[in-house]
Amino acid sequence: FTMSAFFWPEPSNDFSSAVVDPGQTKDSLFFVCYQTKVLMSFNEKKRWRPVSADEIASFQVVQRHFMGSLAGSGCYALEVSEPYDQKFVELRSHLDSFDRAMFNLMGRALQICDWFKSHQFCGNCGAKNQAHAVDRAMVCPSCGLQFYPRLSPSIIVLVHRDDEVLLGRNHLFPPNLFSTLAGFVDPGESIEETVRREVAEEVGVNVGRINYRGSQPWPFPNSLMLGFHAEYTDGDIVLQEDEIAEADWFTLDQLPPIPGKFAISRWLIDDYQTERGYPV
């Protein structure tokens, strides 16, 4: 197992996380959610942007959560009750509209709103929960149990052998689209064990050296994707047919349709192409 960093730059978003609300100002930024959807709003460059205090006046706000500050401006996740005539969409279907920093914050807003709605009552004794005074947590006043926002760690891995990569197509993918392999971490399992197990389960091959390459928050609904390169050692492709529709080896100069450059799966592929001297 080795570790190294991705070649792409990290976003410089000057964001500092916080829970205690200092109070809304005219410069505050709002990330508006309706159920599982997000409000679309664009700047002059046609990139997604949060909305201002003036722009949220027409919404009926159900809940407001302070998330922290972006370059000195307070950031709030807003859950609204009615979409009215505004355009709300599924975030996953519009990734190309977002810069990485804005995607991370909008994803944070979605996850906080969903967590708050689904943790109104204690799962142990059934009492009504209360918001923690200083932490992002819900607290049961009866039994004292605390509920923090849940994250589900998962791995995503590019299996390679020389100038070939092993790509698969999930049954839920569009026709002809191939990607890297992925799966959730099981209880009591290390990340490295997850990589080896998921590859063996999904396509029947074994991997040796594992190289950590980077991560991406993936709020669908609450994943943290940990990306790896893994070196093929042996085995023939045998599909986990209830999940994987197709899988095959592809040379780096003849790849099938793959995900767009926003997704960590594409970063993993581009990174390996660069490592092997192929143009990206």
Phi and psi restraints in degrees (value plus and minus 20) as a CYANA .aco file:
   2 THR   PHI    -147.5  -107.5
   2 THR   PSI     141.1   181.1
   3 MET   PHI    -147.8  -107.8
   3 MET   PSI     118.4   158.4
   4 SER   PHI    -177.0  -137.0
   4 SER   PSI     148.6   188.6
   5 ALA   PHI    -119.2   -79.2
   5 ALA   PSI     135.3   175.3
   6 PHE   PHI     -84.3   -44.3
   6 PHE   PSI     139.7   179.7
   7 PHE   PHI    -103.6   -63.6
   7 PHE   PSI     -36.2     3.8
   8 TRP   PHI    -101.3   -61.3
   8 TRP   PSI     131.6   171.6
   9 PRO   PHI     -94.9   -54.9
   9 PRO   PSI     124.5   164.5
  10 GLU   PHI     -93.1   -53.1
  10 GLU   PSI     127.8   167.8
  11 PRO   PHI     -88.9   -48.9
  11 PRO   PSI     116.9   156.9
  12 SER   PHI    -117.4   -77.4
  12 SER   PSI      72.6   112.6
  13 ASN   PHI    -131.0   -91.0
  13 ASN   PSI     -19.8    20.2
  14 ASP   PHI      30.6    70.6
  14 ASP   PSI      17.4    57.4
  15 PHE   PHI    -117.9   -77.9
  15 PHE   PSI     112.8   152.8
  16 SER   PHI    -142.0  -102.0
  16 SER   PSI     103.5   143.5
  17 SER   PHI     -95.7   -55.7
  17 SER   PSI     125.2   165.2
  18 ALA   PHI    -179.7  -139.7
  18 ALA   PSI     144.1   184.1
  19 VAL   PHI    -137.7   -97.7
  19 VAL   PSI     -61.8   -21.8
  20 VAL   PHI     -93.1   -53.1
  20 VAL   PSI     102.5   142.5
  21 ASP   PHI     -98.9   -58.9
  21 ASP   PSI      99.1   139.1
  22 PRO   PHI     -99.9   -59.9
  22 PRO   PSI     -28.2    11.8
  23 GLY   PHI      90.5   130.5
  23 GLY   PSI     116.3   156.3
  24 GLN   PHI     -87.3   -47.3
  24 GLN   PSI     122.6   162.6
  25 THR   PHI    -148.6  -108.6
  25 THR   PSI     156.2   196.2
  26 LYS   PHI     -86.8   -46.8
  26 LYS   PSI     -39.3     0.7
  27 ASP   PHI    -113.6   -73.6
  27 ASP   PSI     -19.2    20.8
  28 SER   PHI     -83.3   -43.3
  28 SER   PSI     130.2   170.2
  29 LEU   PHI    -134.8   -94.8
  29 LEU   PSI     120.2   160.2
  30 PHE   PHI    -144.4  -104.4
  30 PHE   PSI     110.0   150.0
  31 PHE   PHI    -128.8   -88.8
  31 PHE   PSI      83.2   123.2
  32 VAL   PHI    -116.2   -76.2
  32 VAL   PSI     108.2   148.2
  33 CYS   PHI    -141.2  -101.2
  33 CYS   PSI     122.6   162.6
  34 TYR   PHI    -151.7  -111.7
  34 TYR   PSI      88.3   128.3
  35 GLN   PHI      36.4    76.4
  35 GLN   PSI    -138.7   -98.7
  36 THR   PHI    -119.5   -79.5
  36 THR   PSI      -9.4    30.6
  37 LYS   PHI    -129.4   -89.4
  37 LYS   PSI     142.4   182.4
  38 VAL   PHI    -142.7  -102.7
  38 VAL   PSI     130.5   170.5
  39 LEU   PHI     -98.8   -58.8
  39 LEU   PSI     107.8   147.8
  40 MET   PHI    -109.2   -69.2
  40 MET   PSI     109.8   149.8
  41 SER   PHI    -170.7  -130.7
  41 SER   PSI     119.8   159.8
  42 PHE   PHI    -148.5  -108.5
  42 PHE   PSI     130.7   170.7
  43 ASN   PHI    -110.8   -70.8
  43 ASN   PSI    -194.5  -154.5
  44 GLU   PHI     -86.3   -46.3
  44 GLU   PSI     -38.0     2.0
  45 LYS   PHI    -114.0   -74.0
  45 LYS   PSI      -9.3    30.7
  46 LYS   PHI      45.9    85.9
  46 LYS   PSI       6.4    46.4
  47 ARG   PHI    -123.9   -83.9
  47 ARG   PSI     128.6   168.6
  48 TRP   PHI     -84.2   -44.2
  48 TRP   PSI     124.7   164.7
  49 ARG   PHI    -160.7  -120.7
  49 ARG   PSI     133.4   173.4
  50 PRO   PHI     -90.8   -50.8
  50 PRO   PSI     145.5   185.5
  51 VAL   PHI    -122.1   -82.1
  51 VAL   PSI     142.8   182.8
  52 SER   PHI    -112.2   -72.2
  52 SER   PSI     154.1   194.1
  53 ALA   PHI     -81.3   -41.3
  53 ALA   PSI     -58.3   -18.3
  54 ASP   PHI     -84.5   -44.5
  54 ASP   PSI     -53.8   -13.8
  55 GLU   PHI     -98.4   -58.4
  55 GLU   PSI     -35.4     4.6
  56 ILE   PHI    -114.2   -74.2
  56 ILE   PSI     -17.7    22.3
  57 ALA   PHI     -81.7   -41.7
  57 ALA   PSI     -48.4    -8.4
  58 SER   PHI    -103.4   -63.4
  58 SER   PSI     -25.1    14.9
  59 PHE   PHI    -116.5   -76.5
  59 PHE   PSI     128.5   168.5
  60 GLN   PHI    -112.3   -72.3
  60 GLN   PSI      85.8   125.8
  61 VAL   PHI    -101.8   -61.8
  61 VAL   PSI     104.2   144.2
  62 VAL   PHI    -105.6   -65.6
  62 VAL   PSI     -63.5   -23.5
  63 GLN   PHI    -171.9  -131.9
  63 GLN   PSI     123.1   163.1
  64 ARG   PHI    -144.0  -104.0
  64 ARG   PSI     111.6   151.6
  65 HIS   PHI    -145.2  -105.2
  65 HIS   PSI     104.1   144.1
  66 PHE   PHI     -97.0   -57.0
  66 PHE   PSI     107.8   147.8
  67 MET   PHI    -124.0   -84.0
  67 MET   PSI     -44.0    -4.0
  68 GLY   PHI     123.4   163.4
  68 GLY   PSI    -181.6  -141.6
  69 SER   PHI    -145.7  -105.7
  69 SER   PSI     118.9   158.9
  70 LEU   PHI    -134.5   -94.5
  70 LEU   PSI      90.1   130.1
  71 ALA   PHI      30.1    70.1
  71 ALA   PSI      19.9    59.9
  72 GLY   PHI      70.7   110.7
  72 GLY   PSI     -29.0    11.0
  73 SER   PHI    -118.4   -78.4
  73 SER   PSI     111.4   151.4
  74 GLY   PHI     -86.1   -46.1
  74 GLY   PSI     118.3   158.3
  75 CYS   PHI    -133.7   -93.7
  75 CYS   PSI     111.9   151.9
  76 TYR   PHI    -147.0  -107.0
  76 TYR   PSI     118.0   158.0
  77 ALA   PHI    -111.9   -71.9
  77 ALA   PSI     105.7   145.7
  78 LEU   PHI    -134.8   -94.8
  78 LEU   PSI     108.6   148.6
  79 GLU   PHI    -121.2   -81.2
  79 GLU   PSI     101.4   141.4
  80 VAL   PHI    -131.2   -91.2
  80 VAL   PSI     137.7   177.7
  81 SER   PHI    -112.3   -72.3
  81 SER   PSI     -47.9    -7.9
  82 GLU   PHI    -154.7  -114.7
  82 GLU   PSI     116.8   156.8
  83 PRO   PHI    -100.8   -60.8
  83 PRO   PSI     -36.6     3.4
  84 TYR   PHI      31.8    71.8
  84 TYR   PSI    -154.0  -114.0
  85 ASP   PHI    -121.0   -81.0
  85 ASP   PSI      -6.5    33.5
  86 GLN   PHI     -98.2   -58.2
  86 GLN   PSI     137.6   177.6
  87 LYS   PHI    -112.0   -72.0
  87 LYS   PSI      86.8   126.8
  88 PHE   PHI    -128.3   -88.3
  88 PHE   PSI     115.5   155.5
  89 VAL   PHI    -157.7  -117.7
  89 VAL   PSI     145.4   185.4
  90 GLU   PHI     -94.7   -54.7
  90 GLU   PSI     106.9   146.9
  91 LEU   PHI     -76.9   -36.9
  91 LEU   PSI     -60.3   -20.3
  92 ARG   PHI     -82.7   -42.7
  92 ARG   PSI     -45.3    -5.3
  93 SER   PHI    -106.1   -66.1
  93 SER   PSI     -23.6    16.4
  94 HIS   PHI    -154.6  -114.6
  94 HIS   PSI      16.5    56.5
  95 LEU   PHI     -81.4   -41.4
  95 LEU   PSI     -53.1   -13.1
  96 ASP   PHI     -88.7   -48.7
  96 ASP   PSI     -31.1     8.9
  97 SER   PHI    -104.0   -64.0
  97 SER   PSI     -29.3    10.7
  98 PHE   PHI    -130.0   -90.0
  98 PHE   PSI     119.0   159.0
  99 ASP   PHI     -94.6   -54.6
  99 ASP   PSI     140.2   180.2
 100 ARG   PHI     -80.9   -40.9
 100 ARG   PSI     -61.7   -21.7
 101 ALA   PHI     -82.9   -42.9
 101 ALA   PSI     -63.2   -23.2
 102 MET   PHI     -89.1   -49.1
 102 MET   PSI     -57.2   -17.2
 103 PHE   PHI     -81.6   -41.6
 103 PHE   PSI     -64.4   -24.4
 104 ASN   PHI     -81.0   -41.0
 104 ASN   PSI     -61.4   -21.4
 105 LEU   PHI     -93.5   -53.5
 105 LEU   PSI     -59.7   -19.7
 106 MET   PHI     -85.6   -45.6
 106 MET   PSI     -58.6   -18.6
 107 GLY   PHI     -83.9   -43.9
 107 GLY   PSI     -58.7   -18.7
 108 ARG   PHI     -81.5   -41.5
 108 ARG   PSI     -63.7   -23.7
 109 ALA   PHI     -81.3   -41.3
 109 ALA   PSI     -66.0   -26.0
 110 LEU   PHI     -78.9   -38.9
 110 LEU   PSI     -65.1   -25.1
 111 GLN   PHI     -87.7   -47.7
 111 GLN   PSI     -59.5   -19.5
 112 ILE   PHI     -85.8   -45.8
 112 ILE   PSI     -64.7   -24.7
 113 CYS   PHI     -82.7   -42.7
 113 CYS   PSI     -63.3   -23.3
 114 ASP   PHI     -85.2   -45.2
 114 ASP   PSI     -63.8   -23.8
 115 TRP   PHI     -80.5   -40.5
 115 TRP   PSI     -64.8   -24.8
 116 PHE   PHI     -82.7   -42.7
 116 PHE   PSI     -64.0   -24.0
 117 LYS   PHI     -84.5   -44.5
 117 LYS   PSI     -56.6   -16.6
 118 SER   PHI    -110.4   -70.4
 118 SER   PSI     -16.5    23.5
 119 HIS   PHI    -148.6  -108.6
 119 HIS   PSI      21.8    61.8
 120 GLN   PHI     -97.6   -57.6
 120 GLN   PSI     -42.1    -2.1
 121 PHE   PHI    -149.3  -109.3
 121 PHE   PSI     128.7   168.7
 122 CYS   PHI     -88.4   -48.4
 122 CYS   PSI     109.8   149.8
 123 GLY   PHI     -96.0   -56.0
 123 GLY   PSI     -29.5    10.5
 124 ASN   PHI    -113.9   -73.9
 124 ASN   PSI     -69.9   -29.9
 125 CYS   PHI    -140.2  -100.2
 125 CYS   PSI     -28.6    11.4
 126 GLY   PHI      67.7   107.7
 126 GLY   PSI     -20.0    20.0
 127 ALA   PHI     -90.6   -50.6
 127 ALA   PSI     139.2   179.2
 128 LYS   PHI     -93.4   -53.4
 128 LYS   PSI     106.0   146.0
 129 ASN   PHI     -96.2   -56.2
 129 ASN   PSI     140.9   180.9
 130 GLN   PHI    -147.3  -107.3
 130 GLN   PSI     132.2   172.2
 131 ALA   PHI     -90.8   -50.8
 131 ALA   PSI     117.0   157.0
 132 HIS   PHI     -84.6   -44.6
 132 HIS   PSI     126.8   166.8
 133 ALA   PHI     -87.8   -47.8
 133 ALA   PSI     -55.8   -15.8
 134 VAL   PHI    -149.1  -109.1
 134 VAL   PSI     -40.0     0.0
 135 ASP   PHI    -120.4   -80.4
 135 ASP   PSI     139.4   179.4
 136 ARG   PHI    -103.1   -63.1
 136 ARG   PSI      67.2   107.2
 137 ALA   PHI    -177.7  -137.7
 137 ALA   PSI     134.4   174.4
 138 MET   PHI    -125.9   -85.9
 138 MET   PSI     119.6   159.6
 139 VAL   PHI    -144.6  -104.6
 139 VAL   PSI     113.5   153.5
 140 CYS   PHI    -103.1   -63.1
 140 CYS   PSI      99.6   139.6
 141 PRO   PHI     -92.0   -52.0
 141 PRO   PSI     -34.2     5.8
 142 SER   PHI    -108.2   -68.2
 142 SER   PSI     -72.2   -32.2
 143 CYS   PHI    -130.5   -90.5
 143 CYS   PSI     -25.6    14.4
 144 GLY   PHI      62.8   102.8
 144 GLY   PSI     -17.8    22.2
 145 LEU   PHI     -87.2   -47.2
 145 LEU   PSI     119.3   159.3
 146 GLN   PHI    -132.5   -92.5
 146 GLN   PSI     123.8   163.8
 147 PHE   PHI    -145.7  -105.7
 147 PHE   PSI      91.1   131.1
 148 TYR   PHI    -117.7   -77.7
 148 TYR   PSI     137.5   177.5
 149 PRO   PHI     -74.7   -34.7
 149 PRO   PSI     115.0   155.0
 150 ARG   PHI    -108.3   -68.3
 150 ARG   PSI     116.4   156.4
 151 LEU   PHI    -139.9   -99.9
 151 LEU   PSI     118.9   158.9
 152 SER   PHI    -131.6   -91.6
 152 SER   PSI      82.3   122.3
 153 PRO   PHI     -88.3   -48.3
 153 PRO   PSI     118.5   158.5
 154 SER   PHI    -163.5  -123.5
 154 SER   PSI     137.4   177.4
 155 ILE   PHI    -127.1   -87.1
 155 ILE   PSI     132.5   172.5
 156 ILE   PHI    -158.7  -118.7
 156 ILE   PSI     110.7   150.7
 157 VAL   PHI    -160.1  -120.1
 157 VAL   PSI     116.1   156.1
 158 LEU   PHI    -120.3   -80.3
 158 LEU   PSI      92.5   132.5
 159 VAL   PHI    -106.3   -66.3
 159 VAL   PSI     113.0   153.0
 160 HIS   PHI    -157.8  -117.8
 160 HIS   PSI     134.9   174.9
 161 ARG   PHI    -165.3  -125.3
 161 ARG   PSI      91.6   131.6
 162 ASP   PHI      33.2    73.2
 162 ASP   PSI    -141.0  -101.0
 163 ASP   PHI    -117.6   -77.6
 163 ASP   PSI       4.2    44.2
 164 GLU   PHI    -141.8  -101.8
 164 GLU   PSI     129.4   169.4
 165 VAL   PHI    -149.1  -109.1
 165 VAL   PSI     128.1   168.1
 166 LEU   PHI    -118.4   -78.4
 166 LEU   PSI      96.4   136.4
 167 LEU   PHI    -141.4  -101.4
 167 LEU   PSI     128.9   168.9
 168 GLY   PHI    -147.8  -107.8
 168 GLY   PSI     145.1   185.1
 169 ARG   PHI    -145.7  -105.7
 169 ARG   PSI      94.8   134.8
 170 ASN   PHI     -89.4   -49.4
 170 ASN   PSI     132.7   172.7
 171 HIS   PHI     -79.9   -39.9
 171 HIS   PSI     -45.0    -5.0
 172 LEU   PHI    -106.1   -66.1
 172 LEU   PSI     -28.2    11.8
 173 PHE   PHI     -91.9   -51.9
 173 PHE   PSI     135.6   175.6
 174 PRO   PHI     -81.2   -41.2
 174 PRO   PSI     136.9   176.9
 175 PRO   PHI     -75.8   -35.8
 175 PRO   PSI     116.6   156.6
 176 ASN   PHI      55.0    95.0
 176 ASN   PSI     -24.8    15.2
 177 LEU   PHI    -103.8   -63.8
 177 LEU   PSI     106.4   146.4
 178 PHE   PHI    -136.4   -96.4
 178 PHE   PSI     133.7   173.7
 179 SER   PHI    -170.8  -130.8
 179 SER   PSI    -197.5  -157.5
 180 THR   PHI     -97.2   -57.2
 180 THR   PSI     150.5   190.5
 181 LEU   PHI    -109.1   -69.1
 181 LEU   PSI     130.3   170.3
 182 ALA   PHI    -171.7  -131.7
 182 ALA   PSI     139.9   179.9
 183 GLY   PHI    -197.4  -157.4
 183 GLY   PSI     142.5   182.5
 184 PHE   PHI    -105.4   -65.4
 184 PHE   PSI     131.3   171.3
 185 VAL   PHI     -96.1   -56.1
 185 VAL   PSI     111.9   151.9
 186 ASP   PHI    -105.3   -65.3
 186 ASP   PSI     134.6   174.6
 187 PRO   PHI     -76.7   -36.7
 187 PRO   PSI     117.9   157.9
 188 GLY   PHI      55.9    95.9
 188 GLY   PSI      -5.8    34.2
 189 GLU   PHI    -137.2   -97.2
 189 GLU   PSI     118.8   158.8
 190 SER   PHI     -99.6   -59.6
 190 SER   PSI     143.8   183.8
 191 ILE   PHI     -80.5   -40.5
 191 ILE   PSI     -62.3   -22.3
 192 GLU   PHI     -83.3   -43.3
 192 GLU   PSI     -60.1   -20.1
 193 GLU   PHI     -84.0   -44.0
 193 GLU   PSI     -57.3   -17.3
 194 THR   PHI     -82.8   -42.8
 194 THR   PSI     -64.4   -24.4
 195 VAL   PHI     -76.5   -36.5
 195 VAL   PSI     -70.7   -30.7
 196 ARG   PHI     -85.6   -45.6
 196 ARG   PSI     -61.6   -21.6
 197 ARG   PHI     -86.0   -46.0
 197 ARG   PSI     -67.2   -27.2
 198 GLU   PHI     -83.5   -43.5
 198 GLU   PSI     -62.3   -22.3
 199 VAL   PHI     -82.5   -42.5
 199 VAL   PSI     -65.7   -25.7
 200 ALA   PHI     -83.7   -43.7
 200 ALA   PSI     -60.9   -20.9
 201 GLU   PHI     -88.9   -48.9
 201 GLU   PSI     -63.8   -23.8
 202 GLU   PHI     -99.2   -59.2
 202 GLU   PSI     -57.6   -17.6
 203 VAL   PHI    -151.4  -111.4
 203 VAL   PSI     -19.2    20.8
 204 GLY   PHI      59.0    99.0
 204 GLY   PSI     -10.6    29.4
 205 VAL   PHI    -129.4   -89.4
 205 VAL   PSI     145.5   185.5
 206 ASN   PHI    -131.9   -91.9
 206 ASN   PSI     129.2   169.2
 207 VAL   PHI    -143.9  -103.9
 207 VAL   PSI     134.3   174.3
 208 GLY   PHI    -126.2   -86.2
 208 GLY   PSI    -121.1   -81.1
 209 ARG   PHI     -84.6   -44.6
 209 ARG   PSI     110.5   150.5
 210 ILE   PHI    -134.5   -94.5
 210 ILE   PSI     112.3   152.3
 211 ASN   PHI    -144.3  -104.3
 211 ASN   PSI      91.9   131.9
 212 TYR   PHI     -90.1   -50.1
 212 TYR   PSI     113.1   153.1
 213 ARG   PHI    -139.5   -99.5
 213 ARG   PSI     -39.9     0.1
 214 GLY   PHI     133.5   173.5
 214 GLY   PSI    -196.8  -156.8
 215 SER   PHI    -162.5  -122.5
 215 SER   PSI     144.1   184.1
 216 GLN   PHI    -169.1  -129.1
 216 GLN   PSI     107.6   147.6
 217 PRO   PHI     -86.5   -46.5
 217 PRO   PSI     118.2   158.2
 218 TRP   PHI    -157.1  -117.1
 218 TRP   PSI      71.8   111.8
 219 PRO   PHI    -101.4   -61.4
 219 PRO   PSI      32.3    72.3
 220 PHE   PHI    -150.1  -110.1
 220 PHE   PSI      49.0    89.0
 221 PRO   PHI    -115.5   -75.5
 221 PRO   PSI     -42.0    -2.0
 222 ASN   PHI    -176.5  -136.5
 222 ASN   PSI      21.8    61.8
 223 SER   PHI    -109.5   -69.5
 223 SER   PSI     134.5   174.5
 224 LEU   PHI    -141.4  -101.4
 224 LEU   PSI      91.7   131.7
 225 MET   PHI    -107.1   -67.1
 225 MET   PSI     103.6   143.6
 226 LEU   PHI    -127.4   -87.4
 226 LEU   PSI      96.6   136.6
 227 GLY   PHI    -117.0   -77.0
 227 GLY   PSI     120.9   160.9
 228 PHE   PHI    -158.6  -118.6
 228 PHE   PSI     133.8   173.8
 229 HIS   PHI    -123.6   -83.6
 229 HIS   PSI     121.3   161.3
 230 ALA   PHI    -156.8  -116.8
 230 ALA   PSI     113.5   153.5
 231 GLU   PHI    -107.1   -67.1
 231 GLU   PSI     103.0   143.0
 232 TYR   PHI     -82.1   -42.1
 232 TYR   PSI     119.2   159.2
 233 THR   PHI    -136.0   -96.0
 233 THR   PSI     -69.4   -29.4
 234 ASP   PHI    -185.0  -145.0
 234 ASP   PSI     151.2   191.2
 235 GLY   PHI      87.2   127.2
 235 GLY   PSI     129.9   169.9
 236 ASP   PHI    -120.8   -80.8
 236 ASP   PSI     133.4   173.4
 237 ILE   PHI     -87.6   -47.6
 237 ILE   PSI     101.4   141.4
 238 VAL   PHI    -151.3  -111.3
 238 VAL   PSI      96.1   136.1
 239 LEU   PHI     -98.0   -58.0
 239 LEU   PSI     124.1   164.1
 240 GLN   PHI    -102.9   -62.9
 240 GLN   PSI      71.4   111.4
 241 GLU   PHI     -87.1   -47.1
 241 GLU   PSI     -42.8    -2.8
 242 ASP   PHI     -94.7   -54.7
 242 ASP   PSI     -32.7     7.3
 243 GLU   PHI    -141.3  -101.3
 243 GLU   PSI     -62.8   -22.8
 244 ILE   PHI    -123.5   -83.5
 244 ILE   PSI     102.6   142.6
 245 ALA   PHI    -102.4   -62.4
 245 ALA   PSI     -60.0   -20.0
 246 GLU   PHI    -168.8  -128.8
 246 GLU   PSI     133.3   173.3
 247 ALA   PHI    -176.3  -136.3
 247 ALA   PSI     125.9   165.9
 248 ASP   PHI    -183.9  -143.9
 248 ASP   PSI     146.7   186.7
 249 TRP   PHI    -107.8   -67.8
 249 TRP   PSI     117.1   157.1
 250 PHE   PHI    -150.0  -110.0
 250 PHE   PSI     118.3   158.3
 251 THR   PHI     -95.1   -55.1
 251 THR   PSI     131.7   171.7
 252 LEU   PHI     -86.3   -46.3
 252 LEU   PSI     -39.4     0.6
 253 ASP   PHI    -117.0   -77.0
 253 ASP   PSI     -17.1    22.9
 254 GLN   PHI    -161.0  -121.0
 254 GLN   PSI      40.3    80.3
 255 LEU   PHI    -101.0   -61.0
 255 LEU   PSI     129.6   169.6
 256 PRO   PHI     -97.0   -57.0
 256 PRO   PSI     159.1   199.1
 257 PRO   PHI     -76.4   -36.4
 257 PRO   PSI     109.8   149.8
 258 ILE   PHI    -148.1  -108.1
 258 ILE   PSI     147.2   187.2
 259 PRO   PHI     -80.0   -40.0
 259 PRO   PSI     140.2   180.2
 260 GLY   PHI     -87.8   -47.8
 260 GLY   PSI     149.3   189.3
 261 LYS   PHI     -89.7   -49.7
 261 LYS   PSI     -28.2    11.8
 262 PHE   PHI     -94.6   -54.6
 262 PHE   PSI     -50.8   -10.8
 263 ALA   PHI    -105.2   -65.2
 263 ALA   PSI     127.9   167.9
 264 ILE   PHI     -83.1   -43.1
 264 ILE   PSI     -49.4    -9.4
 265 SER   PHI     -79.1   -39.1
 265 SER   PSI     -61.1   -21.1
 266 ARG   PHI     -90.3   -50.3
 266 ARG   PSI     -57.9   -17.9
 267 TRP   PHI     -77.6   -37.6
 267 TRP   PSI     -63.2   -23.2
 268 LEU   PHI     -81.2   -41.2
 268 LEU   PSI     -62.1   -22.1
 269 ILE   PHI     -88.0   -48.0
 269 ILE   PSI     -68.3   -28.3
 270 ASP   PHI     -79.4   -39.4
 270 ASP   PSI     -60.7   -20.7
 271 ASP   PHI     -82.0   -42.0
 271 ASP   PSI     -62.5   -22.5
 272 TYR   PHI     -91.0   -51.0
 272 TYR   PSI     -56.3   -16.3
 273 GLN   PHI     -80.0   -40.0
 273 GLN   PSI     -64.1   -24.1
 274 THR   PHI     -82.8   -42.8
 274 THR   PSI     -62.0   -22.0
 275 GLU   PHI     -81.0   -41.0
 275 GLU   PSI     -54.5   -14.5
 276 ARG   PHI    -112.1   -72.1
 276 ARG   PSI     -17.9    22.1
 277 GLY   PHI      66.9   106.9
 277 GLY   PSI      -2.6    37.4
 278 TYR   PHI    -115.8   -75.8
 278 TYR   PSI     126.7   166.7
 279 PRO   PHI     -89.5   -49.5
 279 PRO   PSI     125.4   165.4
